[in-house]
Amino acid sequence: MSHQLRSVERLVQGRPTSDGAGVRLTRVLTQNLQRRLDPFLMLDAFANENPEDYIGGFPDHPHRGFETITYMLAGRMRHRDSAGNEGLLGPGGMQWMVAGSGLIHSELPEQEAGLMEGFQLWLNLPAAAKMTPPNYRDVPAAAIPEYVTADGVGVRVIAGRSGDVAGAVERPLTEPLYLDLHLPAGSRFTAPVAAGHNAFAYVYRGSVDIASTTVDARHMAILANDGDAVEFVAAAEARLILVAGRPLGEPIAQYGPFVMNTAEQIEQTLRDYRDGKFEAAVVQAL
């Protein structure tokens, strides 16, 4: 089956910032790109070896109206939420949390030294599902499906489907695709991406060529909606994530950790938070 390969619309370099209790990170997908990369709201990349840059973690904070996907490359992070649930994220593991109608949670490092590296991706929920009960799922590294191509490319399927391999999570509302790709020197990899779905690639090691455009480390390539696949070519070893999803095409109203469709819904969210309704959240397994 032949594919029409997507080109690179533009390159974006992440913006250094801090969040939580002073955690240093790179904000790659910022608020001004939410429309273009709908249904994705934010992507943070973090890679710190100095404990002072991550040790404070992300103490108790609320969310409503979207999903958070935390994927760890190195280090350990402890999750706790307002329903008493708890989980430990380790190297290669992932947590998929649906904030839905609202909850309070924390993500705190469970290490005092060494490398802490990974990503947090925010995925929007459609209007009809924003007030769904919160739920989450911890997925250890061994439970994330992976395979190696004939060209030696390692593919971890975090969400969606790659070839005949179904990912650890499938979400029919936005049909997200989330792959972690390890390309050895001299390799290439073609990934089908549904026509009409918004997509981007973020290179976190080395560099790759996409349709004759070189994408260096710590850069995001926003892929044009001009095909149904993307091809990566690596002259030297490279690692990247590929993310795609079906756009919702709905209004976005964001106030910090709350993402709804209207200003009135944000005001109601703030009232609910002040009234302690998030503290009574009952979180179910995803």
Contacts in CASP RR format, 6 or more apart in sequence:
PFRMAT RR
TARGET T0000
AUTHOR 0000-0000-0000
METHOD contacts of the structure
MODEL  1
MSHQLRSVERLVQGRPTSDGAGVRLTRVLTQNLQRRLDPFLMLDAFANEN
PEDYIGGFPDHPHRGFETITYMLAGRMRHRDSAGNEGLLGPGGMQWMVAG
SGLIHSELPEQEAGLMEGFQLWLNLPAAAKMTPPNYRDVPAAAIPEYVTA
DGVGVRVIAGRSGDVAGAVERPLTEPLYLDLHLPAGSRFTAPVAAGHNAF
AYVYRGSVDIASTTVDARHMAILANDGDAVEFVAAAEARLILVAGRPLGE
PIAQYGPFVMNTAEQIEQTLRDYRDGKFEAAVVQAL
3 190 0 8 1.000
3 192 0 8 1.000
3 227 0 8 1.000
3 228 0 8 1.000
3 229 0 8 1.000
4 226 0 8 1.000
4 227 0 8 1.000
4 228 0 8 1.000
4 229 0 8 1.000
5 190 0 8 1.000
5 211 0 8 1.000
5 227 0 8 1.000
5 229 0 8 1.000
5 230 0 8 1.000
5 231 0 8 1.000
6 193 0 8 1.000
6 199 0 8 1.000
6 210 0 8 1.000
6 211 0 8 1.000
6 223 0 8 1.000
6 224 0 8 1.000
6 225 0 8 1.000
6 226 0 8 1.000
6 227 0 8 1.000
6 228 0 8 1.000
6 229 0 8 1.000
6 230 0 8 1.000
7 210 0 8 1.000
7 211 0 8 1.000
7 213 0 8 1.000
7 223 0 8 1.000
7 224 0 8 1.000
7 226 0 8 1.000
8 210 0 8 1.000
8 211 0 8 1.000
8 213 0 8 1.000
8 215 0 8 1.000
8 221 0 8 1.000
8 222 0 8 1.000
8 223 0 8 1.000
8 224 0 8 1.000
9 222 0 8 1.000
9 223 0 8 1.000
9 224 0 8 1.000
10 221 0 8 1.000
10 222 0 8 1.000
11 213 0 8 1.000
11 215 0 8 1.000
11 219 0 8 1.000
11 220 0 8 1.000
11 221 0 8 1.000
11 222 0 8 1.000
12 28 0 8 1.000
12 29 0 8 1.000
12 33 0 8 1.000
12 219 0 8 1.000
12 220 0 8 1.000
12 221 0 8 1.000
12 222 0 8 1.000
13 218 0 8 1.000
13 219 0 8 1.000
13 220 0 8 1.000
14 26 0 8 1.000
14 27 0 8 1.000
14 28 0 8 1.000
14 45 0 8 1.000
14 218 0 8 1.000
14 219 0 8 1.000
14 220 0 8 1.000
15 26 0 8 1.000
15 27 0 8 1.000
15 28 0 8 1.000
15 30 0 8 1.000
16 24 0 8 1.000
16 25 0 8 1.000
16 26 0 8 1.000
16 27 0 8 1.000
17 24 0 8 1.000
17 25 0 8 1.000
17 26 0 8 1.000
17 27 0 8 1.000
18 24 0 8 1.000
18 25 0 8 1.000
19 25 0 8 1.000
19 44 0 8 1.000
19 58 0 8 1.000
20 56 0 8 1.000
20 57 0 8 1.000
20 58 0 8 1.000
20 59 0 8 1.000
20 61 0 8 1.000
21 56 0 8 1.000
21 57 0 8 1.000
21 58 0 8 1.000
21 59 0 8 1.000
22 53 0 8 1.000
22 56 0 8 1.000
22 57 0 8 1.000
23 46 0 8 1.000
23 48 0 8 1.000
23 53 0 8 1.000
23 54 0 8 1.000
23 56 0 8 1.000
23 57 0 8 1.000
23 58 0 8 1.000
24 46 0 8 1.000
24 48 0 8 1.000
24 53 0 8 1.000
24 54 0 8 1.000
25 44 0 8 1.000
25 45 0 8 1.000
25 46 0 8 1.000
26 44 0 8 1.000
26 45 0 8 1.000
26 46 0 8 1.000
26 218 0 8 1.000
27 42 0 8 1.000
27 43 0 8 1.000
27 44 0 8 1.000
28 43 0 8 1.000
28 44 0 8 1.000
28 45 0 8 1.000
28 202 0 8 1.000
28 220 0 8 1.000
29 37 0 8 1.000
29 40 0 8 1.000
29 41 0 8 1.000
29 42 0 8 1.000
29 43 0 8 1.000
29 121 0 8 1.000
29 200 0 8 1.000
29 220 0 8 1.000
30 42 0 8 1.000
31 41 0 8 1.000
31 42 0 8 1.000
31 254 0 8 1.000
33 222 0 8 1.000
34 40 0 8 1.000
34 41 0 8 1.000
34 42 0 8 1.000
34 124 0 8 1.000
34 252 0 8 1.000
34 254 0 8 1.000
35 252 0 8 1.000
36 198 0 8 1.000
36 222 0 8 1.000
37 198 0 8 1.000
37 200 0 8 1.000
37 222 0 8 1.000
38 124 0 8 1.000
38 198 0 8 1.000
38 247 0 8 1.000
38 248 0 8 1.000
38 249 0 8 1.000
38 252 0 8 1.000
39 123 0 8 1.000
39 124 0 8 1.000
39 174 0 8 1.000
39 176 0 8 1.000
39 198 0 8 1.000
39 245 0 8 1.000
39 246 0 8 1.000
39 247 0 8 1.000
39 248 0 8 1.000
40 121 0 8 1.000
40 122 0 8 1.000
40 123 0 8 1.000
40 124 0 8 1.000
40 198 0 8 1.000
40 200 0 8 1.000
40 243 0 8 1.000
40 245 0 8 1.000
41 66 0 8 1.000
41 122 0 8 1.000
41 123 0 8 1.000
41 124 0 8 1.000
41 252 0 8 1.000
41 254 0 8 1.000
41 259 0 8 1.000
42 120 0 8 1.000
42 121 0 8 1.000
42 122 0 8 1.000
43 119 0 8 1.000
43 120 0 8 1.000
43 121 0 8 1.000
43 122 0 8 1.000
43 202 0 8 1.000
43 220 0 8 1.000
43 243 0 8 1.000
44 119 0 8 1.000
44 120 0 8 1.000
45 118 0 8 1.000
45 119 0 8 1.000
45 202 0 8 1.000
45 204 0 8 1.000
45 218 0 8 1.000
46 54 0 8 1.000
46 116 0 8 1.000
46 117 0 8 1.000
46 118 0 8 1.000
46 119 0 8 1.000
46 120 0 8 1.000
47 73 0 8 1.000
47 115 0 8 1.000
47 116 0 8 1.000
47 117 0 8 1.000
47 118 0 8 1.000
47 204 0 8 1.000
48 54 0 8 1.000
48 115 0 8 1.000
48 116 0 8 1.000
48 117 0 8 1.000
49 114 0 8 1.000
49 115 0 8 1.000
49 116 0 8 1.000
51 109 0 8 1.000
51 111 0 8 1.000
51 112 0 8 1.000
51 113 0 8 1.000
51 114 0 8 1.000
54 109 0 8 1.000
54 116 0 8 1.000
55 109 0 8 1.000
55 112 0 8 1.000
56 108 0 8 1.000
56 109 0 8 1.000
57 77 0 8 1.000
57 107 0 8 1.000
57 108 0 8 1.000
57 109 0 8 1.000
58 106 0 8 1.000
58 107 0 8 1.000
58 108 0 8 1.000
59 106 0 8 1.000
59 108 0 8 1.000
60 104 0 8 1.000
60 105 0 8 1.000
60 106 0 8 1.000
61 104 0 8 1.000
61 105 0 8 1.000
61 106 0 8 1.000
61 257 0 8 1.000
62 102 0 8 1.000
62 103 0 8 1.000
62 104 0 8 1.000
62 257 0 8 1.000
62 258 0 8 1.000
62 273 0 8 1.000
62 278 0 8 1.000
63 97 0 8 1.000
63 99 0 8 1.000
63 100 0 8 1.000
63 102 0 8 1.000
63 103 0 8 1.000
63 105 0 8 1.000
63 257 0 8 1.000
63 258 0 8 1.000
64 99 0 8 1.000
64 100 0 8 1.000
64 101 0 8 1.000
64 102 0 8 1.000
64 130 0 8 1.000
64 257 0 8 1.000
64 258 0 8 1.000
64 259 0 8 1.000
64 260 0 8 1.000
64 269 0 8 1.000
64 272 0 8 1.000
64 273 0 8 1.000
64 278 0 8 1.000
65 99 0 8 1.000
65 100 0 8 1.000
65 101 0 8 1.000
65 102 0 8 1.000
65 124 0 8 1.000
65 125 0 8 1.000
65 130 0 8 1.000
65 131 0 8 1.000
65 258 0 8 1.000
65 259 0 8 1.000
65 260 0 8 1.000
66 99 0 8 1.000
66 100 0 8 1.000
66 122 0 8 1.000
66 123 0 8 1.000
66 124 0 8 1.000
66 125 0 8 1.000
66 130 0 8 1.000
66 259 0 8 1.000
67 96 0 8 1.000
67 97 0 8 1.000
67 98 0 8 1.000
67 99 0 8 1.000
67 100 0 8 1.000
67 122 0 8 1.000
67 123 0 8 1.000
67 124 0 8 1.000
67 125 0 8 1.000
67 171 0 8 1.000
68 95 0 8 1.000
68 96 0 8 1.000
68 97 0 8 1.000
68 99 0 8 1.000
68 120 0 8 1.000
68 121 0 8 1.000
68 122 0 8 1.000
68 123 0 8 1.000
69 94 0 8 1.000
69 95 0 8 1.000
69 96 0 8 1.000
69 97 0 8 1.000
69 119 0 8 1.000
69 120 0 8 1.000
69 121 0 8 1.000
69 122 0 8 1.000
69 123 0 8 1.000
69 158 0 8 1.000
69 159 0 8 1.000
69 178 0 8 1.000
70 77 0 8 1.000
70 89 0 8 1.000
70 94 0 8 1.000
70 95 0 8 1.000
70 97 0 8 1.000
70 107 0 8 1.000
70 118 0 8 1.000
70 119 0 8 1.000
70 120 0 8 1.000
71 92 0 8 1.000
71 93 0 8 1.000
71 94 0 8 1.000
71 118 0 8 1.000
71 119 0 8 1.000
71 120 0 8 1.000
71 121 0 8 1.000
71 158 0 8 1.000
71 178 0 8 1.000
71 180 0 8 1.000
71 241 0 8 1.000
72 89 0 8 1.000
72 90 0 8 1.000
72 91 0 8 1.000
72 92 0 8 1.000
72 93 0 8 1.000
72 94 0 8 1.000
72 117 0 8 1.000
72 118 0 8 1.000
73 91 0 8 1.000
73 92 0 8 1.000
73 117 0 8 1.000
73 118 0 8 1.000
73 119 0 8 1.000
73 204 0 8 1.000
74 91 0 8 1.000
74 114 0 8 1.000
74 115 0 8 1.000
74 116 0 8 1.000
74 117 0 8 1.000
74 118 0 8 1.000
75 90 0 8 1.000
75 91 0 8 1.000
75 109 0 8 1.000
75 111 0 8 1.000
75 114 0 8 1.000
75 115 0 8 1.000
75 116 0 8 1.000
75 117 0 8 1.000
76 88 0 8 1.000
76 89 0 8 1.000
76 90 0 8 1.000
76 91 0 8 1.000
76 109 0 8 1.000
76 110 0 8 1.000
76 111 0 8 1.000
77 88 0 8 1.000
77 89 0 8 1.000
77 90 0 8 1.000
77 107 0 8 1.000
77 108 0 8 1.000
77 109 0 8 1.000
77 110 0 8 1.000
77 116 0 8 1.000
78 86 0 8 1.000
78 87 0 8 1.000
78 88 0 8 1.000
78 89 0 8 1.000
78 106 0 8 1.000
78 107 0 8 1.000
78 108 0 8 1.000
78 109 0 8 1.000
78 110 0 8 1.000
79 85 0 8 1.000
79 86 0 8 1.000
79 87 0 8 1.000
79 88 0 8 1.000
79 89 0 8 1.000
79 95 0 8 1.000
79 97 0 8 1.000
79 105 0 8 1.000
79 106 0 8 1.000
79 107 0 8 1.000
79 136 0 8 1.000
79 138 0 8 1.000
80 86 0 8 1.000
80 87 0 8 1.000
80 105 0 8 1.000
80 106 0 8 1.000
80 108 0 8 1.000
81 103 0 8 1.000
81 104 0 8 1.000
81 105 0 8 1.000
81 106 0 8 1.000
81 134 0 8 1.000
81 136 0 8 1.000
81 281 0 8 1.000
81 283 0 8 1.000
82 103 0 8 1.000
82 104 0 8 1.000
82 105 0 8 1.000
82 278 0 8 1.000
82 279 0 8 1.000
82 280 0 8 1.000
82 281 0 8 1.000
82 283 0 8 1.000
83 103 0 8 1.000
83 134 0 8 1.000
83 281 0 8 1.000
83 282 0 8 1.000
83 283 0 8 1.000
84 283 0 8 1.000
85 136 0 8 1.000
85 283 0 8 1.000
87 95 0 8 1.000
87 138 0 8 1.000
88 110 0 8 1.000
88 138 0 8 1.000
89 95 0 8 1.000
89 107 0 8 1.000
89 138 0 8 1.000
90 140 0 8 1.000
90 141 0 8 1.000
91 141 0 8 1.000
92 140 0 8 1.000
92 141 0 8 1.000
92 144 0 8 1.000
92 156 0 8 1.000
93 138 0 8 1.000
93 139 0 8 1.000
93 140 0 8 1.000
93 141 0 8 1.000
93 144 0 8 1.000
94 138 0 8 1.000
94 139 0 8 1.000
94 144 0 8 1.000
94 158 0 8 1.000
94 168 0 8 1.000
94 169 0 8 1.000
95 136 0 8 1.000
95 137 0 8 1.000
95 138 0 8 1.000
95 139 0 8 1.000
96 136 0 8 1.000
96 137 0 8 1.000
96 139 0 8 1.000
96 159 0 8 1.000
96 168 0 8 1.000
96 169 0 8 1.000
96 286 0 8 1.000
97 105 0 8 1.000
97 134 0 8 1.000
97 135 0 8 1.000
97 136 0 8 1.000
97 137 0 8 1.000
97 286 0 8 1.000
98 125 0 8 1.000
98 132 0 8 1.000
98 134 0 8 1.000
98 135 0 8 1.000
98 136 0 8 1.000
98 286 0 8 1.000
99 134 0 8 1.000
100 125 0 8 1.000
100 129 0 8 1.000
100 130 0 8 1.000
100 131 0 8 1.000
100 132 0 8 1.000
100 133 0 8 1.000
100 134 0 8 1.000
101 130 0 8 1.000
101 131 0 8 1.000
101 132 0 8 1.000
101 133 0 8 1.000
101 134 0 8 1.000
101 281 0 8 1.000
102 134 0 8 1.000
102 272 0 8 1.000
102 277 0 8 1.000
102 278 0 8 1.000
102 281 0 8 1.000
103 134 0 8 1.000
103 278 0 8 1.000
103 281 0 8 1.000
103 283 0 8 1.000
104 278 0 8 1.000
104 279 0 8 1.000
104 281 0 8 1.000
109 116 0 8 1.000
119 202 0 8 1.000
119 241 0 8 1.000
121 178 0 8 1.000
121 243 0 8 1.000
122 259 0 8 1.000
123 171 0 8 1.000
123 174 0 8 1.000
123 176 0 8 1.000
124 174 0 8 1.000
124 248 0 8 1.000
124 250 0 8 1.000
124 252 0 8 1.000
124 259 0 8 1.000
125 132 0 8 1.000
125 173 0 8 1.000
125 174 0 8 1.000
126 173 0 8 1.000
126 174 0 8 1.000
126 248 0 8 1.000
126 250 0 8 1.000
127 250 0 8 1.000
127 261 0 8 1.000
129 173 0 8 1.000
130 260 0 8 1.000
130 261 0 8 1.000
130 265 0 8 1.000
133 281 0 8 1.000
133 282 0 8 1.000
133 283 0 8 1.000
133 284 0 8 1.000
134 281 0 8 1.000
134 282 0 8 1.000
134 283 0 8 1.000
134 284 0 8 1.000
135 283 0 8 1.000
135 284 0 8 1.000
135 285 0 8 1.000
135 286 0 8 1.000
136 283 0 8 1.000
136 285 0 8 1.000
136 286 0 8 1.000
137 169 0 8 1.000
137 285 0 8 1.000
137 286 0 8 1.000
139 168 0 8 1.000
139 169 0 8 1.000
143 168 0 8 1.000
144 156 0 8 1.000
144 157 0 8 1.000
144 158 0 8 1.000
144 167 0 8 1.000
144 168 0 8 1.000
145 156 0 8 1.000
145 157 0 8 1.000
145 165 0 8 1.000
145 166 0 8 1.000
145 167 0 8 1.000
145 168 0 8 1.000
146 154 0 8 1.000
146 155 0 8 1.000
146 156 0 8 1.000
146 157 0 8 1.000
146 165 0 8 1.000
147 154 0 8 1.000
147 155 0 8 1.000
147 157 0 8 1.000
147 162 0 8 1.000
147 165 0 8 1.000
148 154 0 8 1.000
148 155 0 8 1.000
149 155 0 8 1.000
149 187 0 8 1.000
149 189 0 8 1.000
151 184 0 8 1.000
151 187 0 8 1.000
151 188 0 8 1.000
151 189 0 8 1.000
152 184 0 8 1.000
152 187 0 8 1.000
153 181 0 8 1.000
153 182 0 8 1.000
153 183 0 8 1.000
153 184 0 8 1.000
153 187 0 8 1.000
153 188 0 8 1.000
153 189 0 8 1.000
154 181 0 8 1.000
154 182 0 8 1.000
154 183 0 8 1.000
155 162 0 8 1.000
155 165 0 8 1.000
155 179 0 8 1.000
155 180 0 8 1.000
155 181 0 8 1.000
155 182 0 8 1.000
155 189 0 8 1.000
156 179 0 8 1.000
156 180 0 8 1.000
156 181 0 8 1.000
157 165 0 8 1.000
157 166 0 8 1.000
157 167 0 8 1.000
157 168 0 8 1.000
157 178 0 8 1.000
157 179 0 8 1.000
158 167 0 8 1.000
158 168 0 8 1.000
158 169 0 8 1.000
158 178 0 8 1.000
158 179 0 8 1.000
158 180 0 8 1.000
159 167 0 8 1.000
159 168 0 8 1.000
159 169 0 8 1.000
159 170 0 8 1.000
159 171 0 8 1.000
159 176 0 8 1.000
159 177 0 8 1.000
159 178 0 8 1.000
160 166 0 8 1.000
160 167 0 8 1.000
160 169 0 8 1.000
160 170 0 8 1.000
160 175 0 8 1.000
160 176 0 8 1.000
160 177 0 8 1.000
160 178 0 8 1.000
161 167 0 8 1.000
161 170 0 8 1.000
161 177 0 8 1.000
162 177 0 8 1.000
162 179 0 8 1.000
162 191 0 8 1.000
163 192 0 8 1.000
169 286 0 8 1.000
174 245 0 8 1.000
174 246 0 8 1.000
174 248 0 8 1.000
175 194 0 8 1.000
175 197 0 8 1.000
175 245 0 8 1.000
175 246 0 8 1.000
176 243 0 8 1.000
176 244 0 8 1.000
176 245 0 8 1.000
177 191 0 8 1.000
177 193 0 8 1.000
177 194 0 8 1.000
177 197 0 8 1.000
177 199 0 8 1.000
177 242 0 8 1.000
177 243 0 8 1.000
177 244 0 8 1.000
177 245 0 8 1.000
178 241 0 8 1.000
178 242 0 8 1.000
178 243 0 8 1.000
179 191 0 8 1.000
179 241 0 8 1.000
179 242 0 8 1.000
179 243 0 8 1.000
180 239 0 8 1.000
180 240 0 8 1.000
180 241 0 8 1.000
181 189 0 8 1.000
181 191 0 8 1.000
181 232 0 8 1.000
181 239 0 8 1.000
181 240 0 8 1.000
181 241 0 8 1.000
181 242 0 8 1.000
182 237 0 8 1.000
182 239 0 8 1.000
183 189 0 8 1.000
183 208 0 8 1.000
183 232 0 8 1.000
183 234 0 8 1.000
183 237 0 8 1.000
183 238 0 8 1.000
183 239 0 8 1.000
183 240 0 8 1.000
184 234 0 8 1.000
184 237 0 8 1.000
185 234 0 8 1.000
185 235 0 8 1.000
185 236 0 8 1.000
185 237 0 8 1.000
186 233 0 8 1.000
186 234 0 8 1.000
186 235 0 8 1.000
186 236 0 8 1.000
187 233 0 8 1.000
187 234 0 8 1.000
188 231 0 8 1.000
188 232 0 8 1.000
188 233 0 8 1.000
188 234 0 8 1.000
189 231 0 8 1.000
189 232 0 8 1.000
190 229 0 8 1.000
190 230 0 8 1.000
190 231 0 8 1.000
190 232 0 8 1.000
191 229 0 8 1.000
191 230 0 8 1.000
191 231 0 8 1.000
191 232 0 8 1.000
191 242 0 8 1.000
192 228 0 8 1.000
192 229 0 8 1.000
193 199 0 8 1.000
193 223 0 8 1.000
193 227 0 8 1.000
193 228 0 8 1.000
193 229 0 8 1.000
193 230 0 8 1.000
193 242 0 8 1.000
193 244 0 8 1.000
194 228 0 8 1.000
194 244 0 8 1.000
194 245 0 8 1.000
194 246 0 8 1.000
195 225 0 8 1.000
195 227 0 8 1.000
195 228 0 8 1.000
196 225 0 8 1.000
196 246 0 8 1.000
196 247 0 8 1.000
197 225 0 8 1.000
197 244 0 8 1.000
197 245 0 8 1.000
197 246 0 8 1.000
197 247 0 8 1.000
198 225 0 8 1.000
198 244 0 8 1.000
198 245 0 8 1.000
198 247 0 8 1.000
199 223 0 8 1.000
199 230 0 8 1.000
199 242 0 8 1.000
199 243 0 8 1.000
199 244 0 8 1.000
199 245 0 8 1.000
200 220 0 8 1.000
200 221 0 8 1.000
200 222 0 8 1.000
200 223 0 8 1.000
200 242 0 8 1.000
200 243 0 8 1.000
200 244 0 8 1.000
201 208 0 8 1.000
201 210 0 8 1.000
201 215 0 8 1.000
201 220 0 8 1.000
201 221 0 8 1.000
201 223 0 8 1.000
201 230 0 8 1.000
201 232 0 8 1.000
201 240 0 8 1.000
201 241 0 8 1.000
201 242 0 8 1.000
201 243 0 8 1.000
202 219 0 8 1.000
202 220 0 8 1.000
202 221 0 8 1.000
202 240 0 8 1.000
202 241 0 8 1.000
202 243 0 8 1.000
203 215 0 8 1.000
203 216 0 8 1.000
203 217 0 8 1.000
203 218 0 8 1.000
203 219 0 8 1.000
203 220 0 8 1.000
203 221 0 8 1.000
203 238 0 8 1.000
203 239 0 8 1.000
203 240 0 8 1.000
204 217 0 8 1.000
204 218 0 8 1.000
204 239 0 8 1.000
204 240 0 8 1.000
204 241 0 8 1.000
205 217 0 8 1.000
205 237 0 8 1.000
205 238 0 8 1.000
205 239 0 8 1.000
205 240 0 8 1.000
206 216 0 8 1.000
206 217 0 8 1.000
206 234 0 8 1.000
206 236 0 8 1.000
206 237 0 8 1.000
206 238 0 8 1.000
206 239 0 8 1.000
207 214 0 8 1.000
207 215 0 8 1.000
207 216 0 8 1.000
207 217 0 8 1.000
207 234 0 8 1.000
207 235 0 8 1.000
207 236 0 8 1.000
207 238 0 8 1.000
208 214 0 8 1.000
208 215 0 8 1.000
208 232 0 8 1.000
208 233 0 8 1.000
208 234 0 8 1.000
208 238 0 8 1.000
208 240 0 8 1.000
209 215 0 8 1.000
209 232 0 8 1.000
209 233 0 8 1.000
209 234 0 8 1.000
209 235 0 8 1.000
210 221 0 8 1.000
210 223 0 8 1.000
210 230 0 8 1.000
210 231 0 8 1.000
210 232 0 8 1.000
210 233 0 8 1.000
211 231 0 8 1.000
213 221 0 8 1.000
215 221 0 8 1.000
215 240 0 8 1.000
223 230 0 8 1.000
223 244 0 8 1.000
230 242 0 8 1.000
232 238 0 8 1.000
232 240 0 8 1.000
250 261 0 8 1.000
251 261 0 8 1.000
251 262 0 8 1.000
252 259 0 8 1.000
252 261 0 8 1.000
253 259 0 8 1.000
253 260 0 8 1.000
253 261 0 8 1.000
253 262 0 8 1.000
253 263 0 8 1.000
253 265 0 8 1.000
253 266 0 8 1.000
254 260 0 8 1.000
254 266 0 8 1.000
255 266 0 8 1.000
255 269 0 8 1.000
255 270 0 8 1.000
258 266 0 8 1.000
258 269 0 8 1.000
258 270 0 8 1.000
258 273 0 8 1.000
260 266 0 8 1.000
260 269 0 8 1.000
272 278 0 8 1.000
END
